[in-house]
Amino acid sequence: MDTLLTRPEKIAEKHLSALYKVSSLLGNSLDYTQTVSQVLQVLHDDALLSHGMLALLDSEREMLVIDALHSPEQDANQQTGTVRYRAGEGIIGSVVSQGQPIVLARVSDDLRFADKLALYALDKPFIAVPLKQRDGTVHGVLAAQPELASTELLEHFTRLVEMIATLIGKNVLLAKNVAEQNDNLVAERDRLRRKVRGNYSFDNMVGHTRSMRKIFEQVRLVSKWDSTVLVRGESGTGKELIANAIHYNSPRANGPFVKLNCAALPDNLLESELFGHEKGAFTGAVKQRKGRFEMADGGTLFLDEVGEISAAFQAKLLRILQEGEFERVGGTQTLKVDVRIVAATNRNLEDEVRAERFREDLYYRLNVMPIYPPPLRERIEDLPELTKFLIEKLSKVQNRELSVTDGAIRTMMGYHWPGNVRELENMLERASIMSEEGSIDQDLIMLGGVDAPMKLSSSAPNLTATLAKTDLEDPEIDERERVVAALEQAGWVQAKAARLLDMTPRQIAYRIQTMNIRMRQL
């Protein structure tokens, strides 16, 4: 080799150039498995350091494993991961146990050298330096062999290897931390996805009546395809639950599920919310913002209360439903998205179309697959099952056991339920709060407000007939429930209830007081 190129100042110049290249490589990527191989090649090509090798500590096995190796003479990949060093074994293992660099002026002069790779020349120097964490513990070793057997130049080579080991060590730790965080995020994402799918599986759609079985079958069938769905029904019948079930049981389940209540925003904000806006599109638009359609790309968009949007905005919505194209507010670029639409409304859209408050073409675009969840009063036979399901949810929230008596169920089955399942859920939560022991009986069932009388549904089972079937001598019901059932059968007239129970008026009055039974006025 030309002696001019081996002068200390020339070596220092080459090392400075190599250090710059190494810094650029490590700074451009967090994937150290790719960049380290390139770094070792830079050491060979530009810094006169051959057979560069990186060994990382396997904390579980407490051994060093060759993670990267540069060897032009043979296939280095065959030896990567197969060669290991225990702490204290050879020069590499000694660096780990001592925590300090080891520099050999001549390989053959040190008996500790374990030539497991059969690559290094015995008549040349050898440099091995530790990769340290912030607390000083060693997590790896960087080693290489200078091509020049010069004691004068060995200090220059050692300094370069130490600087590059520092850079590589930080890059490896950062990459491992990022990889660990990504693994944790993926695990958390998968856990949340399983939880959400569990929350919106078909098991959470409760009911055994014929009308509900028909809904379950419709949801199961429509979930397979991308057809637009319009869920129609009264408020509180579970339209959003159906939309969730459709998405999370469809091929788009891994995509986003984005919701928007169309009745909650005026037209100008609704347009920005759905389509997004460009920076400077209006006062306050300080940056570009994606709309719900872009956010739902590859997934499902749920448009709740779609019957509330104005006629002017209906035309804008129709275009994207037909073409899948739109522009952000203040923008000129046409964007195309792949979104499945599930809409919901409690309005009679046919009447709205006839009154020219809803566009007929939009009606037909939305009403591809209509689903009509029935109101609770039309499936009152599902109430015991619904109550059991909702009470189990409340039990988990309140972290205690809750139960509902048969008398409470009978009382609820005679109510009209204008608020449907939402009203039932709210009523049960209110009753559970008022129950110190966790048992909800008919005294805690407050329907239509705290003091408001019950409104009986003409379509509901006859309450008096239902209660008349109750056997007051049944040993399965407790004393309190027996007294309440007698009072209900007697129209809450104490004297009549006393005769049914073969008691005196004084005896039943005493029981009403001691059992803390609240009298009703029917």
LOROSE-483435 format. One record per residue (C-alpha): x, y, z. Coordinates in steps of 0.25 Angstrom, whole numbers, plus 5000, padded with zeros to 4 digits. Layout:
REM residues N
XYZ ...
REM end
This chain:
REM residues 522
500050005000 500550144997 501250205009 500650335006 499250275008 499750215022 500250345028 499450375041 498850505035 498350425023 497750315032 497050425040 496550485028 495950355023 495350325037 494750455037 494050435024 493650295028 493050345041 492250445033 491650335025 491350245037 490650365044 489750385031 489450235030 489050225044 488250355044 487350315033 486750185038 486350125051 486549985045 487949955050 487849815044 488049885030 488850005034 489949925042 490249835030 490449965022 491350025033 492249905033 492449915018 492850065020 493850025030 494449925020 494350015008 494750145014 495450125028 496350005025 495649925036 495249785030 494349675035 493549765044 492649695053 491449735063 491049635074 489849665082 489549615096 488349515097 487849545111 487049415112 488249325109 489349415115 490149395102 490649485091 490149455077 490749505064 489649595058 490449655046 491749625039 492449675027 493349575020 493549595005 494349465004 493149375008 491649375011 491549455024 490049425026 490349275028 491049305041 490149415046 489349365057 490049235058 491349275065 491149305080 492149355092 491849335106 492349445116 493849435118 494049345106 495049395096 495349535093 493849565090 493349505103 494449575111 494049705106 492649675112 493149635125 494149745127 493249855121 494549915114 495149915100 496249815097 497249845086 498249745081 499549795074 499649645068 498549545069 499549425071 500149495084 498849475092 498449335095 496949375099 496649395084 495649295080 495649295065 494249245063 493949315050 495349275044 495449405037 496449495044 497949495041 498849455052 499949555049 499049675049 498449755061 496949735066 496049835072 494849805081 493949905088 492749895096 491349955093 490850015106 489450055111 489250185119 489450105132 490750055127 490349915125 490949845112 489849805102 490849775090 492249775084 492749835072 494049775066 494949795054 496349765049 497149885044 497849855031 499149925035 499949855046 500549985051 500650025066 500650165062 499350165055 498650065064 498150185073 497450245061 496750115058 496350095072 495750235074 494950215061 494350085065 494050135079 493250255073 492550165063 492150075074 491550185082 490750225070 490250085067 489950055081 489050175082 488350135069 488149985074 487550035087 486650135080 486250035070 485949925080 485150025088 484350065076 484049915072 483649885087 482650005087 482149965073 481949825078 481249875090 480349965081 480049855072 479649765084 478849875090 478149895076 477849745075 477349745089 476349865087 475949805073 475549675080 474849745091 474049835081 473749715073 473249645085 472449765089 471749775076 471649625072 470249565070 470249515084 470049655088 468749665080 467749615090 466449555087 465649425083 464349485077 464149455062 464349605059 465749605065 466149475059 465749535045 466649655049 467849565053 467749495040 467749625032 468949675039 469649545037 469349545022 469649695019 470949685027 471649605016 471449715005 471749865003 470249905000 469750025007 468850005019 467850095024 467350055039 466050115041 465250115054 464850195067 465850255076 466450165086 466250035078 467750005076 468050065062 469450095065 469649955071 469249895058 470149985050 471349945059 470949795057 470949815042 472349875042 473049785052 472449655045 472849695031 474049685023 474349835026 474449795041 475949835041 475649965035 475250095042 473750115047 473450255047 472150315053 471450455051 470150505056 469650585044 468650655053 469650715062 470350815052 469850925043 470050915028 471350995027 472050915039 471450785034 472050795020 473450825026 473250705036 472950605025 473850655014 474950725021 475550865018 476750925012 477651025020 477051165018 475651115013 474951195023 475251285036 475851185046 476351085036 477851095040 478250965034 477750855025 476750755032 476250625027 474750595027 473950475032 473950415018 475450415017 475550365031 474650245028 475450205015 475450055014 474450045026 473050085029 472350225031 471150225040 470250345037 469250355049 467950445047 468250455032 466750495031 467050625038 468050685027 467550805019 467150795004 468350875000 469350785006 468550655001 469050684987 470550694992 470350564999 469750494987 470950514978 471950444988 470950334990 470850314975 472250334970 473050324983 473750454979 473750594986 474650714989 475050775002 474350905005 475251014999 475950914990 476050874975 476650734976 475650624974 475750514984 475250374983 474950284995 474550144997 473450155008 472250065012 471050145017 470150115028 469150215031 468050225041 466750315043 465550315052 464750395041 463750345031 464550375019 463450335009 462550445016 463850535015 463950505000 462450534997 462650665005 463850704996 464750715009 465550595005 466150574991 465550454984 466850414977 467550414991 466450334997 466650224987 468150234988 468150215003 466950115004 467650004997 467549905009 466549955020 466549895033 465449925043 465749895058 464449875065 464049965077 464149895090 462649895092 462449805080 463449705086 463149715100 463349565102 464849605100 464849695112 465249585123 466449545114 466849695111 466749725126 467649605129 468649655119 468649805123 468749765138 469949685135 470649805128 470249895140 470849785150 472149795143 472149955143 471749955158 472649845162 471549775170 470449665168 469149725163 467849645162 466349675158 465149615164 464049545157 463049655162 463949765156 463949685143 462449675143 462349825146 463249865134 462449765125 461249855126 461849985122 461750055109 463250085107 463250205098 464750215100 464950075096 466249995100 466950125104 465850165114 465950025120 467450035121 467350165128 466250115137 467049995142 468250085144 467450175153 466850065160 468149995163 468650135169 467550135178 467749985182 468749975194 468749825194 468749805179 467349745178 466349825169 464849805172 463649865168 463749975178 464950035171 464350025157 464050175154 463450185140 463150315133 463850395144 463950385159 462450415163 461850395149 460750285148 461050165139 460550175125 460050035121 460149995106 458949945099 459849845092 460549795104 460049675112 458949705122 459649735135 458449695144 458249565136 459749535138 459749565153 458549485155 459249355151 460249375162 460049275173 460149345186 460349215193 461549185184 462749145194 463749195183 463349345185 463849415198 462849485208 463149625203 462849585189 461649515193 461049635200 461449725188 460749625178 459449625187 459449775187 459549785172 458449685170 457649765180 457849895173 458749945184 457549935194 458049885207 456749825212 456549745199 458049695199 457849655214 456749565210 457549505199 458649475209 457649435220 458149545229 457549655237 457749805232 458649825244 459549705240 459749755226 459949895230 461049845239 461649765228 461649885218 462349975229 463349875233 463649825219 463849975214 462749955203 462450075196 460950085193 460450125179 459250195174 458650135162 
REM end
